Amino acid sequence: MKLEFPKDFLWGSATASYQVEGAVHQDGKGITSWDEYYHMPNREYNGDISTDHYNRFKEDIKLMKQINQKTYRFSVSWARILPNGKGEINKKGLQFYDDLVEELLENNIEPNLTLYHWDMPQTLMETGGWLNRENISHFENYAKILFSHFRGRVKLWSTINEPASEVIEGYIQGTHPPLRKNYSEALQVAHHFNLAHAKVVKLFKEMNMEGKIGIALNPLPIHPASDKEEDKVAAEKAYAFHSDWYIAPIMAGKYPEKMFKECQRKYKSPRIQPGDMELLRDAKVDYLGINYYMRKVVAHNPDSTGNIDDTFKYVRVKDGNYTDWGWEIYPEGLYELLSKIQDDYGEIDFYITENGMGFYDKEQENGEIIDNDRLDYIKQHIIQVHRCLKDGISVKGYYVWSAIDLLSWTSGFEKRYGLIKVDFKTLERSIKKSGVWYAKFIADNFMECN
Ligand code: BGP
């Protein structure tokens, strides 16, 4: 069967500033929360050099061009533009993104810019980061600088990458900065993320910016482990916790009702001020970005302490296809998720802002990477994108995570994602088999499959 895609479909790949740029002290950049995190005692790796994209972006864009990419999603490091998160603009930092955007445009690659992909200027983190409501106006001010500067050149914008990850890993599990374990804070941070997002969407419209603005969320499709009522309830709770808590405020300016009541009862959080919900309701996004990696299967947890995230527990599926990091490969989940969001909230344009899988890449004797697993992963997910299109779900673009090998937040340089290989000793780059396949697929814009 021949699966054809619309002519204007945007095929691309993605990275994030801290994971790929390196050059952490170059040209006046300020310290970020992740610089701080990786320089705590006993950390085995850090992003000080990473792939050195900051100094090698031209070479990287040349390779993206060879892969026939139509778009590239990257994030701006707030602390390169405003080393302390506010105050004076660092011209050299802005110049870097200027050069990057110009290089992309010259190569006919559409820039897709994310304003915040987790690297918070440390000065702001020290005054409370996203827990401090004042951070919202600092973010607005930073966004305004980028909007004015890139007006007419950057047409695809995303406010925040995966607020859920920073909320859950940074404020509940305590594994990402700022290493907190506090439910009440976590819920407040989620609310501040939503407000910051909404203010910036509003600003985008007020400034009559050309193009589209959205957000990149990472909702998970969740299945109950059995038909038992208690497992079904567990799955509903897990979906509210991981997914709908972040989708509902963006799509409908509200919080999922049951979970909201439970959070108020248990944690008296989030605290909402007059006007907040109106702001969320008025900030209509032009698209919804979805970062999709895996599904989760959950069962009722009889040993729950009663917290919102442990009334359910994760279950490994017998015969499931898992990576070495325990992430289940489940391409149908992408279709399920998008259909559910559309059923719940109506039609919207989607971009798959991240999709990919981390593997231990094994080199051939000549250094080549024959990454059949990654190639198949990408292919299977693109088939699901086609299924969405066929069923009237409007997907406009797809980004492989990641454009190039880079630092995985908590798995270092072992867990590889790139279409482009990096030899981290020499920083030499070469295109992997998956990249060669993707190049041909993009050029054809169709796929033959059985
Ligand atoms: C997403 C992040 C990316 C990326 C990816 C893979 O949640 O937006 O930045 O890192 O996950 O995750 P990891 O690097 O932890 O394997």
Residues whose N, C-alpha, C, O or C-beta is under 5 A from the ligand:
A	BS01	BGP	A16 E162 G358 L407 S408 W409 T410
